Amino acid sequence: MPLPKFDYLRPQTTEELAATLAEHGADAKLFAGGTDLIVVMRDKLVRPKYVIDIKGIEELRELSWDERRGLTIGAAVTLSELIASEVVRERFGALWKAAGTLADPTIRNRATLVGNICNASPAADTAPALLVLWAEVEIVSANGKRVIPIREFFKGVKRTALEQGEFVRAVRVPNPPEGAKEDYLKWGRTRGEDLAVVGVAGLVANSGKKLVRIALSSVAPTPLIVPEVEGVFKGGGSVEGQIDKAASIVVEKISPISDVRAGKEYRLHMAGVLTKQILKRILGAS
């Protein structure tokens, strides 16, 4: 099926990109990997007059790390580049693992992390890891720059905090606390390419007091973090009892739907199961 006709634009700098977006507004769509955009254009769900290719902007290809700022992932960095990074694998394990579960190698060679979050699917694989890692989103427009926490970026199904004329320049991921352990578990219908029926990321650290974070995808209109989980591990009781309580809280706080991939009740059950599994792994419980 042919794509609708459009004008192809390829800015070379972020300043040029901001100006182009300011000029064309809602008539324009950004193209990085195109793994989502091409599909919805092919199906005539969107008909942009302008497609703006950002891959030629060197600044957006930044994938860097330092001890002070942590990890910076530019908007044009592919998931394959992220997975190939030794720093990401060793220091940001939940994100590294989540990126590797998204689609298949061919798609990951094109798809970008920023595109994954800007698509704002409730089932976004990278979102739970970014949530437990306390990531921030750097947003740019012709009017300037702003940085918001990733937890404030998702506003609903396919809706983000981006306003007219804005684009994401990069995602910033601070270094995890010293000695932190992280993981990501994805439950799908098959072992191959599939959207998550439920996805769960977890992070645990001991920095004076135990820090525990759990975030999920595919269980609410947006990927979400469950902050109430942390309080469970500040009290007494056995680790096994705390894990059971944390899983119960997760099930209470989420609001999954039934769709072609799974029923609501099944998602509630699997969210509890995966929460227990991931907490046992990162807490070292049997």
C-alpha positions, -999 to +999 in steps of 0.1 A: +000+000+000+016+033-010+022+061+015+004+094+013+023+121-005+045+144+017+074+167+015+107+153+029+128+177+050+163+169+065+176+196+089+212+195+098+211+211+133+187+212+162+182+249+157+171+242+121+149+214+133+132+237+159+126+264+133+112+238+109+088+225+135+078+261+144+070+268+108+050+236+099+035+228+133+008+200+133+014+194+096+048+178+103+059+145+118+095+136+129+112+106+114+140+089+132+137+051+130+102+053+114+092+019+127+059+034+141+055+064+117+057+044+085+031+019+097+005+046+106+011+065+074+008+033+054-026+026+071-036+063+064-041+069+102-019+100+098-013+121+067+016+146+074+023+172+048+059+172+059+082+144+072+112+157+090+142+133+090+163+139+121+190+113+115+214+138+099+216+159+131+249+149+147+239+163+181+210+139+182+233+109+178+250+114+211+253+084+233+277+093+262+283+087+298+303+104+326+305+100+363+288+132+371+259+135+345+253+098+339+240+086+306+228+108+277+208+091+249+202+113+219+169+112+199+186+095+169+204+067+189+191+033+179+182+005+203+209-016+187+235+011+195+222+012+231+224-026+234+260-026+220+271-001+247+292-018+274+285+011+297+247+006+293+251-031+299+272-028+330+257+003+347+221+005+335+212-031+334+174-028+334+175-004+304+199-027+286+177-057+291+145-039+283+159-026+250+169-061+240+133-074+244+118-048+221+107-063+187+135-080+168+171-072+157+160-058+124+136-034+140+161-025+167+186-015+140+161+013+131+140+020+162+152+046+187+147+048+225+133+083+222+109+072+195+097+044+218+088+068+246+074+094+222+051+068+207+036+067+242+023+032+240+011+018+274+032-013+265+065+006+258+093-018+268+119+009+277+096+030+299+096+009+331+134+008+332+136+046+326+110+051+354+130+031+380+162+048+369+147+083+375+154+094+339+147+129+326+136+141+292+152+171+276+127+189+254+136+216+229+116+241+208+123+274+191+114+290+224+140+273+245+146+241+265+130+224+294+138+192+313+111+170+330+111+137+349+101+107+327+072+101+351+057+134+340+062+127+303+035+102+297+000+118+297-022+090+283-025+065+255-003+079+226-001+112+245+030+129+259+039+162+276+053+175+243+036+207+231+033+221+196+067+227+181+086+207+207+108+177+203+129+155+225+166+162+221+177+135+246+169+113+275+192+117+305+196+088+329+214+096+362+238+070+376+220+045+398+228+046+435+260+029+446+255-009+446+221-008+430+207-039+414+182-036+386+163-059+363+134-060+337+110-089+331+086-090+301+057-114+298+045-119+262+025-144+243+054-158+224+092-159+228+097-139+196+086-104+186+056-093+207+043-065+227+044-069+265+013-084+281+030-071+313+064-056+317+080-049+351+113-031+360+128-031+395+156-014+413+170-020+447+198-001+465+211+002+501+222+037+507+217+041+544+181+029+540+167+004+515+155+020+483+131-001+462+114+010+430+089-009+408+075+003+375+053-014+350+040-013+314+008-026+297-012-023+329-026+012+328-032+040+302+005+049+307+036+032+319+038+039+356+059+036+388+043+024+420+059+046+447+040+029+476+062-002+471+092+015+487+075+020+521+069-018+524+107-024+528+112+003+554+093-017+580+099-050+598+090-085+589+106-111+567+118-103+531+094-129+518+065-112+535+076-078+523+078-091+487+042-105+490+030-072+503+047-052+476+031-075+449-003-070+465+001-032+464+011-033+428-020-053+419-041-027+438-026+003+421-027-008+384-057-006+360-052-030+331-077-036+303-087-067+284-076-067+247-066-091+220-034-100+238-047-107+273-076-103+297-077-078+326-077-106+352-047-123+336-027-090+335-035-084+372-023-119+381+009-117+360+018-082+373+018-097+408+038-128+397+064-107+379+067-082+407+075-111+431+100-126+407+119-094+400+121-085+437+134-119+446+161-116+420+173-082+429+169-087+467+187-120+466+157-138+482+152-175+475 
